[in-house]
Amino acid sequence: MKRREFIRNSCVAYPLLAMPQVQARVVPERWQQDDLLINEQQRVIALGKELALYLGKFGRRVVLERRGQLKELTVSHQLPGRPDSWPNYMAAALHNDQIYILDRAHHCVDVFSTATRFLYRIPLPDSVLIPMDIGFMGDKLWLLDSAAQGVWQYRPDTGFEHFIAGLSAPLAATTSDSHLHILESGSLQISVWDSSGHLLYRYGQGEITDGHRVMATSNNKVVVLDRYQQNLLMFLHGQPIHSRQLNTASSLKYLTVTADGTLLVTV
């Protein structure tokens, strides 16, 4: 098989408390693997204590990196008339030593072991329109649906059920302190929901702007990234505690928090 060079994406790491200037490059400078290419548009979509998931260009491939070793997560998708159709991986979550990957093209969530073995697939119901993000609140998988303006919750015995409705153009969500925090671009605020789907409170009014598109959490701190103004906002229990202007030459795209509490911004 032809060997191809992995091209490193630009990732900037900041400690969550101080968020000083650039400190480290956390992605290896050069990777090589048989017949596999990840280009400059790759991004980190989930992180554990000893592993990271990298999303390739156009969301077609997901690669797991563990202690410098790379392995692609693959599953044979069979669609009528399109046996070799590409996936469109959007997001991932790590839970109980399993990897959950949202594939919008095949309208499903694929589940792998952390040893990269494919375990099973969770089909999404037709009522799920535009899935954007997934995560866990306790042992329950949640799925953010931007078109349906709400959140679905999955249980193995009952499947997907509508969990939260009536959101205003939701773009991202994250779990913090056992609650679900949802970034609503229509109202420019973050709403907080409990495990029963009850609204607890809202915050970020006056701080959240049109440019805030992605969010992450660590140790009950919620961090929101403004892609346009290159600004990071940090909240603790709904109160703003820190703001950071990054002023990088490249546009900011994605945000992830590592297991050790380091904030990873993909540019």
N, C-alpha and C positions, 0 to 999 in steps of 0.2 A: 504494500500500500504506500501511496505517496505520502511523504512526511511534509507537513505544513507548519509554518511558524505561527505561534500564538502572538498576537499583538496586544500589549497591555493597554487597558483603559486607564484614563487618568482618574485617580481617586485621592481625595484629600482627607486626612484623618484629624479630628479635633477631640480632645478630652471634653466630656459633656459638661463638666463644671465650669471650666475657664474658657474653653474654645479659643485658644491663642492662634497665632499664625500657623501656616503649614508645618507639621511636625514629621509626618512619615508618609511614605508610599507603601501601601499594604498589599498591593497586587504584585506578583513576581514580574521582573523586568522582561524575561523571555520564557515562553513556554513552548514545548514541542510535543506533538501527539500525532499518531497516525491518522491521516485523512480527516482532520478536524480543524476548523478555523474559527476563532473568536476574534472579531475585529474591534476597532476602537469604539463601537457602539455597545459593547457588552456592559452589563451592570450587575451589581450584587443584589440579589433579591431576597436572600435570607441568610442568616448567620447563626451558627451554633458555637459551642466551646472549641471544637476542633475541626470544624468544616465550614465551607462557604459554598453558596450556589451562585453561578455566574450565568446570566442570560445572554444568549448570542443575538446577533443582528436579526431584526424583525421578529424576535421571540421564537425563533425556530428551534433552538437548541438550548438545553440546560446542562451545564457541566458542574460536577461536584469536585471541589478541591479539598483534600484532607492531607495535611502535613506535606504539602508540595506535590502530592500525587493527584492526577486529573483523571476523571472518568465521566463519560457522558451518560445521562439518564435517557434511555430510549424505550419506546413502546410501539408496537405495530398497530397503527390506527387503520381501521377499515371502514371507509365511508362508501356508500353506493356511488359507483362511477368515478370515485377518486381514491383508489387504494393507496396511493403514495402522497396524499395531500399533506402539506406542511402543518404542523401545529402552530398556534399563536399563544405562546406562554406569556401570561400577564403578571402573575404574582405567585408567591410560594409561602408556605408556613411550615415550621418544624414543630412537631408535637409527639411526645412519647416515642422518640427514636424513629419517627416516620416523617417522610417528606411529602407534603401536599402541594401539588402544582396546578394552578388554574390554567386550563387550555381553552381559550375563547373560540378557536377555530372548530374544535370538535365538541364544544359545549359540554365540558366535563372537568372533573378534578381527578388527576392521576395521582396515585399514592405509591410511593417507593419506600423501601427500607433505606436506612442511612448507609447500607452497603451497596446501594444503587440497584437493588433487585426490585423489579416491578411487582407490586402486590395486587392491586385491584384498581378499578375505575369507578368513580361516582358520577353518573350522568346527571346533568342539570335539567330540570323540567323546562318545558317550552315557555312557561310563564316568566322565567329568568330572561331578561332582555339583553342588557349590556353589562355583564359581570366585570367588575373593575379590580376587586381586591378580595383577599381571603385572610382569615386568621382564626385564632381560638380565644374563646372566653370560657375559662375552665376547661372542660372536656368537650365542649360543643363548638363545632366549626361554624363560623359565620361567613357570609358572602355579601359583599356590597354590590348593589345593582343600581347604576346611575340612571338608567332609563326608567326603571320602575320607581325611582326615588325612594328606595328603601333597602332593607337588609333582610336576607334570608338566613335561617338557621337550619343546620343539618343534624339529624339524629339517625343512626343506622336502622332503627326500628320503624321510623315514620318517614324518613326521607327529608326533603327540604320543605320548610314551612315559613310563611311570611312572618317575620319577627318584628321589624320596625317599618313603619310606613310614614308618608307625608314629609319626607325630607326635601330640602330645597337645593337641587343640583349637587348631590354629594359627589365628591371627587376622591376622597381617601378616608381611611379609618385605621384606628390602632387601639389595642387593648392596653389599658393602664389602670392599676389598682383595682382589678377585677371589674372594670367598667369599660364600655365601648365608647371611644371618642370619635366623632364623625365630623370631618371637615365639610361644611356646606358652603359652596361657592355662591349660591343664590342669595343667601342671607349674610355672607361674610362673617361667619362665626362657627364655633365648634359646639356641637351638642353632645351631652354625656348621658348614656343609657345604662341601666342595670341589667342583670342577667335575666330578668323577666320582661324586658322590653319596655320598661317605664322610663320616661324622660326625667332626669334628675335636675339638670341645670344646663345653662349655656354660658359660654365665655368667649373671649376674643373680640368682642364688639369694639370697633375702633382700632384694633391692632391687625386683624386679618384683612388682607387686600385681595384683589383679583389675581395677583401673582402667586399667592400661596396655593400650591397644588399638591404637595406631598407632605407626609408626616411620619414620625417614628416615635418610639417611646423607650425609656429606660429608667428604672428605679422611680417610677411614678412621675417622671418628667416627660412632658409631651413637647416635641420639637417640630416646628413647622417651617418648611422651606419656601421662600419666595423666589421662584425661578427667574423672574424678570429683574427685580431689584437686588438680587443676590444677598438676601437677608435671611437670617435664622432667628426665629422667635422661640423662646423656651417658656413653658408654663408649668407650674406646680400647683396641683389641685385647683386649676382654673385661674390662677393668678400669674400674670407675667413676671418673670424673675430675671430674664436676661434677653438681650438682643445683640446680634452680631452681624456686622456688615463684612462680607467676604471679599468683595472687589477682586474677583479672579478674571483672568483674560478670557476664559471660556464660559459658555453658558452652563448653568447648573441644571441637572436633570433629575437625579434621584437621591434618596436619603435612606440610610440604613444605620442601625445601631448594633455594634458587635456585642458579643457575650460579655466582654470585659468593660462595657460602658463607653467605648470609643464611638464617636459619631463619624460616619463615613459618608462623604458627599461625592457623588459621581459627576464628573464634568466632561 
